Amino acid sequence: MIDGYVAVFIFLLAAFTGYEVISRVPVILHTPLMSGSNFVHGIVVVGAMVALGMADTTPERIIGFAAVLLGAANAVGGYVVTERMLEMFKSSGERRAGGAGEQKADADAH
């Protein structure tokens, strides 16, 4: 198992490295990067579920449940934000045509 100080050092090193990498990403690449990070959040949720499954004590189960809950909320929120960001790249004509096309298809189906 990793000692407390080593774990804190690894966390701080990862946080600093992540900040430096993300701050250098061009604006045009933020949407694909968000999509990739949503994939990573899914892996985090799987890890949290494994940790929850291996929990023996009540505090471990509470922390594991909170990890699964927060990880899932983070992943879902990331996909919602990514979808909204992708909508911003569509022209206003595509947005109107898409909405009208969906309504027309619904009317044809009924």
C-alpha positions as CSV (number, residue, x, y, z in Angstrom):
1,M,0.0,0.0,0.0
2,I,1.2,3.6,-0.6
3,D,2.1,5.7,2.4
4,G,0.1,8.9,3.0
5,Y,2.9,11.3,2.0
6,V,3.7,9.4,-1.1
7,A,0.0,9.4,-2.1
8,V,-0.3,13.2,-1.5
9,F,2.9,13.8,-3.6
10,I,1.5,11.7,-6.5
11,F,-1.8,13.5,-6.3
12,L,-0.1,16.9,-6.3
13,L,2.2,15.9,-9.2
14,A,-0.8,14.6,-11.2
15,A,-2.8,17.8,-10.5
16,F,0.1,20.1,-11.6
17,T,0.8,18.0,-14.7
18,G,-2.9,18.0,-15.6
19,Y,-3.2,21.7,-15.2
20,E,-0.1,22.4,-17.3
21,V,-1.3,20.0,-20.1
22,I,-4.9,21.4,-20.2
23,S,-3.8,25.0,-20.1
24,R,-1.8,24.5,-23.3
25,V,-4.6,23.0,-25.3
26,P,-5.9,25.2,-28.2
27,V,-9.5,26.4,-27.9
28,I,-10.6,24.5,-31.0
29,L,-9.5,21.2,-29.3
30,H,-11.5,21.6,-26.1
31,T,-14.6,19.7,-27.3
32,P,-12.7,16.6,-28.4
33,L,-10.7,16.8,-25.2
34,M,-13.9,16.9,-23.2
35,S,-15.2,13.9,-25.0
36,G,-12.0,12.0,-24.2
37,S,-12.2,13.0,-20.6
38,N,-15.8,11.7,-20.4
39,F,-14.4,8.3,-21.3
40,V,-11.9,8.6,-18.5
41,H,-14.7,9.5,-16.1
42,G,-16.4,6.2,-17.1
43,I,-13.3,4.3,-16.1
44,V,-13.3,6.2,-12.8
45,V,-16.9,5.0,-12.2
46,V,-15.8,1.4,-12.9
47,G,-12.9,1.8,-10.4
48,A,-15.2,3.3,-7.8
49,M,-17.6,0.4,-8.2
50,V,-14.8,-2.1,-7.8
51,A,-13.6,-0.3,-4.7
52,L,-17.2,-0.3,-3.4
53,G,-17.5,-4.0,-4.0
54,M,-14.3,-4.6,-2.0
55,A,-15.4,-2.4,0.9
56,D,-15.6,-4.2,4.3
57,T,-16.5,-1.5,6.8
58,T,-19.4,0.9,6.8
59,P,-17.2,4.0,6.3
60,E,-15.6,2.4,3.3
61,R,-19.0,1.6,1.9
62,I,-20.2,5.2,2.4
63,I,-17.1,6.6,0.7
64,G,-17.4,4.0,-2.1
65,F,-21.0,4.9,-2.7
66,A,-20.2,8.6,-2.7
67,A,-17.4,7.9,-5.2
68,V,-19.8,6.0,-7.5
69,L,-22.5,8.6,-7.2
70,L,-20.2,11.6,-7.8
71,G,-18.3,9.9,-10.6
72,A,-21.5,9.0,-12.4
73,A,-22.8,12.5,-12.0
74,N,-19.5,13.9,-13.4
75,A,-19.6,11.6,-16.4
76,V,-23.3,12.4,-17.2
77,G,-22.7,16.1,-16.8
78,G,-19.6,15.9,-19.1
79,Y,-21.7,14.4,-21.8
80,V,-24.4,17.0,-21.4
81,V,-21.8,19.8,-21.6
82,T,-20.1,18.3,-24.6
83,E,-23.5,18.0,-26.5
84,R,-24.2,21.6,-25.8
85,M,-20.7,22.6,-27.0
86,L,-21.2,20.7,-30.2
87,E,-24.5,22.5,-30.8
88,M,-22.6,25.8,-30.7
89,F,-20.6,24.7,-33.8
90,K,-23.7,24.1,-35.9
91,S,-24.9,27.0,-38.0
92,S,-28.3,28.5,-37.1
93,G,-29.7,27.1,-40.4
94,E,-28.7,23.6,-39.4
95,R,-30.3,24.0,-36.0
96,R,-33.6,25.2,-37.5
97,A,-33.5,22.5,-40.3
98,G,-32.8,19.8,-37.7
99,G,-35.6,20.9,-35.5
100,A,-38.1,21.2,-38.4
101,G,-37.0,17.9,-39.9
102,E,-37.5,16.1,-36.6
103,Q,-41.0,17.6,-36.3
104,K,-41.9,16.7,-39.9
105,A,-40.7,13.1,-39.3
106,D,-42.8,12.9,-36.1
107,A,-45.9,14.2,-38.1
108,D,-45.3,11.7,-40.9
109,A,-45.1,8.8,-38.4
110,H,-48.5,9.7,-36.9
